[in-house]
């Protein structure tokens, strides 16, 4: 019976970055198919299960019991695809659940026991608070180093502009907003601030030599352009290799590389 009720893998198909496993299903779907299984031979005559037994629908052995407040419960777990947004999937499920409720008896009670999207929303609110704190710390740190309000504000506004561009890219490429991509954004902040301070210090050096603001900005940024670009590309080259990952690794880590590169 076990040999007659199996699914066999026969190969794999690759389409772009996705890999699919091909299977031949030989699963038994009803008592009639179960009765047609050959269990032995008498000479050349096959003996089928229905010849020696009767297959009837019944309940299987109970391994788990789900109860809420002492009441019997049917537990349903819904998992999302790796590349999809948890928040969007949860929203669609809740919308569909409300539609299903109207079609079923009123005495049935639906309850969401565990919702990962709520945890993510709490984490995002906490993250927004942390972003505000981090930006404040960055501003104060730059101000203490440079002793000048305007350049500190300029660097901070540049970070905000970088964030705006990155989030637009995330939206158009349909990249999921998760801890990995947000961590990549934070790493991009660090690189951006480092480069900004290097450029500003060189511009300030030319200002102290008597150059006009425009001349100092042009000469100072032009002088450190190649070193800053080389240092940034050296760091980013590590993440470029993520494009050559295969399967799940590529699904998870390629968005991280894109976010860091954009930031």
C-alpha positions in Angstrom: 0.0 0.0 0.0 2.9 2.4 0.8 4.6 1.7 -2.5 1.4 2.3 -4.4 0.7 5.6 -2.7 3.8 7.7 -3.5 5.1 10.8 -5.4 8.3 10.3 -7.4 10.7 13.2 -8.4 11.8 12.9 -12.0 13.9 16.0 -12.6 14.2 19.7 -12.3 13.4 22.7 -14.6 15.1 26.1 -14.3 13.4 29.3 -15.4 15.5 32.4 -14.7 16.3 32.4 -11.0 13.6 29.9 -10.1 14.1 26.2 -10.0 11.1 23.8 -10.1 11.0 20.1 -9.2 9.1 17.8 -11.5 7.1 15.0 -9.8 4.9 12.1 -10.9 2.0 11.8 -8.5 0.6 8.3 -7.8 -1.4 9.3 -4.7 -4.6 7.4 -3.9 -7.5 9.8 -4.0 -10.4 7.6 -2.9 -11.6 4.3 -1.6 -12.3 3.0 -5.1 -8.7 3.5 -6.2 -7.6 1.9 -3.0 -9.6 -1.2 -3.7 -7.9 -1.6 -7.2 -4.4 -1.9 -5.7 -2.8 -5.3 -6.5 -1.5 -6.8 -3.3 -0.5 -10.3 -4.5 -0.8 -12.8 -7.4 -2.3 -16.3 -7.5 -0.5 -17.8 -10.4 -1.1 -15.2 -13.1 -4.2 -13.8 -11.6 -3.8 -10.6 -9.6 -5.4 -10.3 -6.2 -6.7 -6.8 -5.5 -7.3 -5.3 -2.1 -11.1 -5.2 -2.7 -11.0 -9.0 -3.1 -9.9 -9.6 0.4 -11.0 -6.4 2.3 -13.4 -3.5 2.2 -12.1 0.1 2.0 -14.3 2.6 3.8 -13.8 6.2 4.7 -12.7 6.8 8.3 -10.8 9.1 10.5 -7.0 8.7 10.8 -5.1 8.4 14.0 -5.2 11.7 16.0 -1.7 13.0 16.7 -2.6 16.6 17.5 -5.5 18.3 19.3 -6.1 22.0 18.9 -8.3 23.8 21.5 -8.9 27.4 22.3 -10.7 28.1 25.6 -11.4 24.4 25.8 -13.3 24.3 22.5 -12.2 22.0 19.6 -10.4 24.0 16.9 -9.2 23.5 13.4 -5.8 25.0 13.0 -4.8 26.5 9.6 -1.2 27.7 9.0 -0.6 30.0 5.9 2.9 30.5 4.7 4.0 33.1 2.2 6.4 32.8 -0.7 9.9 33.9 0.0 9.9 36.9 -2.3 6.5 38.3 -1.3 5.7 41.0 1.3 4.4 39.7 4.6 2.4 42.8 5.2 0.6 42.6 1.8 0.0 38.9 2.1 -1.5 39.3 5.6 -3.7 42.1 4.4 -5.1 40.0 1.5 -5.7 37.1 3.8 -7.6 39.2 6.3 -9.7 40.7 3.5 -10.5 37.2 2.1 -11.3 35.9 5.6 -13.9 38.6 6.1 -15.5 37.4 2.8 -15.4 33.8 3.8 -17.1 34.6 7.2 -20.2 35.9 5.4 -20.6 32.6 3.5 -20.3 30.3 6.5 -22.6 29.6 9.5 -22.7 32.4 12.1 -21.8 30.1 14.9 -18.3 29.4 13.5 -15.7 31.6 15.1 -12.6 32.7 13.3 -9.6 33.8 15.4 -6.1 34.7 14.3 -3.8 33.2 16.9 -0.4 34.2 15.5 0.1 37.0 12.9 3.7 37.7 11.9 2.6 40.9 10.1 1.7 42.5 13.5 5.1 41.7 14.8 6.7 43.2 11.7 4.5 46.4 12.1 5.7 46.7 15.7 9.3 46.2 14.5 8.8 48.8 11.8 7.5 51.4 14.3 10.4 50.6 16.5 12.7 50.9 13.5 11.3 54.3 12.5 12.0 55.5 16.1 15.5 54.1 15.8 16.0 55.8 12.4 15.1 59.1 14.0 17.5 58.5 16.9 20.3 57.4 14.5 19.8 60.5 12.3 19.9 62.7 15.3 23.1 61.0 16.6 24.6 61.4 13.1 23.7 65.0 13.0 25.1 65.7 16.5 28.3 63.7 15.8 28.9 65.6 12.5 28.2 68.9 14.2 30.6 68.1 17.0 33.3 67.2 14.5 32.8 70.0 12.0 31.6 72.7 14.5 29.3 74.0 11.8 25.6 73.8 11.5 25.1 74.2 7.8 27.3 71.4 6.5 25.9 69.1 9.2 22.4 69.8 8.0 23.6 69.4 4.4 25.0 65.9 5.0 21.8 65.0 6.9 19.6 66.2 4.0 21.8 64.2 1.6 21.0 61.1 3.6 17.3 61.8 3.4 17.6 62.2 -0.4 19.4 58.9 -0.6 16.7 57.2 1.4 14.0 58.7 -0.9 15.8 57.3 -4.0 16.3 53.9 -2.4 12.7 53.5 -1.3 11.5 54.5 -4.8 13.8 51.8 -6.2 12.4 49.3 -3.7 8.9 50.1 -4.8 9.5 49.9 -8.6 11.6 46.6 -8.3 9.0 45.2 -5.9 11.6 44.4 -3.3 10.2 43.1 0.0 10.8 45.4 3.0 12.3 43.2 5.7 15.1 43.1 8.2 17.7 42.2 5.6 16.9 45.1 3.3 16.5 47.6 6.2 19.9 46.4 7.5 21.3 47.1 4.0 19.8 50.6 4.1 21.5 51.2 7.5 24.9 50.0 6.0 24.4 52.3 3.1 23.9 55.2 5.6 27.3 54.5 7.1 29.0 54.5 3.7 27.2 57.7 2.7 28.2 59.6 5.8 31.8 58.5 5.6 32.1 59.7 2.0 30.3 62.9 2.8 32.6 63.8 5.6 35.7 63.1 3.4 34.4 65.3 0.6 33.3 68.1 2.9 36.7 68.2 4.7 38.5 68.5 1.4 36.1 71.3 0.3 36.7 73.0 3.7 40.4 72.8 3.1 40.1 74.8 -0.1 37.9 77.3 1.6 40.5 77.9 4.2 43.0 78.6 1.4 40.9 81.5 0.2 38.9 79.9 -2.7 35.3 80.9 -3.2 32.6 78.5 -2.1 31.9 77.4 -5.7 35.6 77.0 -6.6 36.2 75.1 -3.3 33.2 72.8 -3.9 34.4 72.0 -7.5 38.1 71.5 -6.7 37.5 69.8 -3.4 35.0 67.3 -4.7 36.9 66.7 -7.9 40.1 66.0 -6.1 38.7 63.2 -3.9 36.2 61.9 -6.4 38.3 58.9 -7.7 39.5 57.8 -4.2 36.0 58.0 -2.8 34.6 56.2 -5.8 37.2 53.5 -5.6 36.7 52.9 -1.9 32.9 52.7 -2.4 33.1 50.3 -5.4 35.6 48.1 -3.4 33.0 47.7 -0.7 30.1 47.3 -3.2 32.0 44.7 -5.2 31.4 42.2 -2.4 27.7 42.6 -2.8 27.8 42.4 -6.7 28.7 38.7 -6.3 25.2 38.2 -4.8 23.8 38.4 -8.4 25.5 35.0 -9.1 23.8 33.2 -6.2 21.3 30.5 -7.1 18.0 29.4 -5.7 16.9 30.7 -2.3 20.2 32.4 -1.6 19.6 34.7 -4.5 16.0 35.4 -3.5 17.1 36.5 0.0 20.4 38.3 -0.6 20.1 39.9 -4.0 17.6 42.6 -2.7 20.1 43.3 0.1 22.8 44.0 -2.5 20.5 46.2 -4.5 19.5 48.3 -1.5 23.1 48.8 -0.4 24.2 49.8 -3.9 21.3 52.2 -4.2 21.9 53.8 -0.8 
